Amino acid sequence: MKRASWVLYLFEDGSKTDLLKIMEFKSVKEIAYVLGLQREIVSNWFHGLILPRGILKNCVLYQTHSQNI
């Protein structure tokens, strides 16, 4: 069974040189809640459909997949 998780790297500023926090989430909805954004904005930003805005300028988001055999 495949499971996906999301890893969000939050930086001090837009230069992304000083790491502030690393957080792991189970869904985009959780990420949006923590960042105070709509889930559509987070999803569209992750997929490259919109440019980063606000706090997203200080973030890097990765989706990870793991398989349980």
Sine and cosine of phi, psi and omega as CSV:
sin_phi,cos_phi,sin_psi,cos_psi,sin_omega,cos_omega
0.00,0.00,0.77,-0.64,0.01,-1.00
-1.00,0.10,0.65,-0.76,0.08,-1.00
-0.77,-0.64,0.69,-0.72,0.03,-1.00
-0.93,-0.36,0.59,-0.81,0.16,-0.99
-0.69,-0.72,0.33,-0.95,-0.05,-1.00
-0.89,-0.46,0.72,-0.69,0.03,-1.00
-0.89,-0.46,0.86,-0.51,-0.03,-1.00
-0.94,-0.33,0.83,-0.56,0.09,-1.00
-0.98,-0.19,0.86,-0.51,0.00,-1.00
-0.95,-0.31,0.81,-0.59,-0.04,-1.00
-0.95,-0.31,0.31,-0.95,0.00,-1.00
-0.88,0.48,-0.65,0.76,-0.04,-1.00
-0.50,-0.87,-0.05,-1.00,-0.07,-1.00
-0.92,0.39,-0.27,0.96,0.02,-1.00
-0.96,0.27,-0.30,0.96,0.06,-1.00
0.84,0.54,0.67,0.74,0.04,-1.00
-0.97,-0.23,-0.52,0.85,-0.03,-1.00
-0.94,-0.33,0.95,-0.32,-0.02,-1.00
-0.96,0.28,0.78,-0.62,0.00,-1.00
-0.99,-0.12,-0.72,0.70,-0.10,-1.00
-0.33,-0.94,0.52,-0.85,0.13,-0.99
-0.88,-0.47,0.79,-0.62,-0.03,-1.00
-0.77,-0.63,0.57,-0.82,0.03,-1.00
-0.90,-0.44,0.68,-0.74,-0.05,-1.00
-0.74,-0.67,0.36,-0.93,0.05,-1.00
-1.00,-0.05,-0.34,0.94,-0.04,-1.00
-0.48,-0.88,0.33,-0.94,0.08,-1.00
-0.91,0.41,-0.53,0.85,0.02,-1.00
-0.87,0.50,-0.65,0.76,0.04,-1.00
-0.91,0.42,-0.67,0.74,0.01,-1.00
-0.87,0.49,-0.73,0.68,-0.01,-1.00
-0.87,0.50,-0.65,0.76,0.01,-1.00
-0.88,0.47,-0.73,0.68,-0.02,-1.00
-0.91,0.42,-0.62,0.78,-0.02,-1.00
-0.99,0.11,-0.18,0.98,-0.01,-1.00
0.96,0.27,0.56,0.83,-0.01,-1.00
-0.84,-0.54,0.21,-0.98,0.12,-0.99
-0.98,0.21,0.56,-0.83,-0.04,-1.00
-0.90,0.43,-0.49,0.87,0.03,-1.00
-0.90,0.44,-0.59,0.80,0.01,-1.00
-0.92,0.39,-0.70,0.71,0.02,-1.00
-0.89,0.45,-0.71,0.70,-0.01,-1.00
-0.90,0.44,-0.73,0.68,0.00,-1.00
-0.90,0.45,-0.61,0.79,0.06,-1.00
-0.90,0.43,-0.71,0.70,0.00,-1.00
-0.86,0.50,-0.65,0.76,-0.04,-1.00
-0.99,0.10,0.05,1.00,0.07,-1.00
0.98,0.22,0.31,0.95,-0.01,-1.00
-0.99,0.12,-0.40,0.91,0.06,-1.00
-0.71,-0.71,0.37,-0.93,0.06,-1.00
-0.98,0.21,0.45,-0.89,0.04,-1.00
-0.89,0.45,0.59,-0.81,0.03,-1.00
-0.67,-0.74,0.48,-0.88,0.03,-1.00
0.84,0.54,-0.77,-0.64,-0.05,-1.00
-0.91,0.42,-0.39,0.92,-0.01,-1.00
-0.90,0.43,-0.36,0.93,0.07,-1.00
-0.91,0.41,-0.35,0.94,-0.02,-1.00
-0.97,-0.23,0.24,0.97,-0.12,-0.99
-0.83,-0.55,0.44,-0.90,0.21,-0.98
-0.75,-0.66,0.74,-0.68,-0.08,-1.00
-0.83,-0.56,0.74,-0.67,0.05,-1.00
-0.83,-0.56,0.59,-0.81,0.13,-0.99
-0.96,-0.29,0.77,-0.64,-0.01,-1.00
-0.92,-0.40,0.52,-0.86,0.04,-1.00
-0.83,-0.56,0.70,-0.71,0.10,-0.99
-0.75,-0.66,0.48,-0.88,-0.02,-1.00
-0.85,-0.53,0.75,-0.67,0.12,-0.99
-0.98,-0.18,0.84,-0.54,-0.03,-1.00
-0.98,-0.17,0.00,0.00,0.00,0.00
